[in-house]
Amino acid sequence: NVIGSISVTAVAGHDVRVTMTRSIKGRGPDDIAQAQREVVLESSEDGGNVRFHVKFPSEDNCGKDGCADGRHDRHYTVCYEFRVQAPPGMLLKLSTVTAGDITVHGAFGDFDVKNVNGGIEMSDIAGSGEAHTVNGRIRVDFAKNPTGPSSFKSINGELRVTFQPGLSADVQLKTFNGEAWTDFDSNSLPPEGGHWTGKLYSKDRATGIRIGHGGPAINFDAFNGNIYILNRGKKS
């Protein structure tokens, strides 16, 4: 997506169901008609892959991910809102740019979730992957701890990620204007800068901690925001 939100929910069955709402704003009827001609929703299905892609007319001149504002000097704005129901276990690749959050609920597989001007919220998930935004907070609640590398990043926003008890991971922390905190027992990894007291970290350089016996690499990067690594078995 370019302008608008994406919501994905895990449901039983084998079908992917998508509800899409499109809204168009322009200076007048000519702009609306132009938007209807030029902005298209492409969809495809290939084996087990289902893909939806909002394409603006000047995208070929804006790089593979399209222009950031989705307008391309035209006098209209087109917003798509996606509501998706999909079988549990599917891999997710979701992205939008502005005017919308991305939300995911359910035990999906690995994930790649990107936003620019909006937040990311994922609950009861079970995979590994990346959740990155620029302006917005990230909240993730794992029903099953990740078994592969994972990354959570926001330039302007809080990172709050909740894991199941028994987490074992090697964690890298980085923040500039913020602090990081965890209620898991942890030990410092060989320092790359900063100081870890066992619970709290505050420094503008990355540092590493080991939770449990160590395991998959999990990176947290919040330039202007706090980082919370929480134990679902505890009240924090």
LINLIN-V720512 format. One record per run of one state. SS is the DSSP state (alpha for helix, beta for strand, coil for the rest). FROM is the first residue (numbers start at 0). TO is the last residue. If there is no record, write none. Layout:
ss,from,to
SS,FROM,TO
SS,FROM,TO
This chain:
ss,from,to
coil,0,1
beta,2,2
coil,3,4
beta,5,9
coil,10,15
beta,16,25
coil,26,27
alpha,28,37
coil,38,38
beta,39,45
coil,46,47
beta,48,54
coil,55,57
alpha,58,60
coil,61,74
beta,75,85
coil,86,90
beta,91,94
coil,95,96
beta,97,97
coil,98,100
beta,101,104
coil,105,109
beta,110,113
coil,114,115
beta,116,116
coil,117,118
beta,119,124
coil,125,127
beta,128,134
coil,135,136
beta,137,141
coil,142,148
beta,149,155
coil,156,157
beta,158,162
coil,163,167
beta,168,174
coil,175,178
beta,179,181
coil,182,184
beta,185,187
coil,188,194
beta,195,195
coil,196,198
beta,199,200
coil,201,205
beta,206,210
coil,211,214
beta,215,223
coil,224,225
beta,226,230
coil,231,235
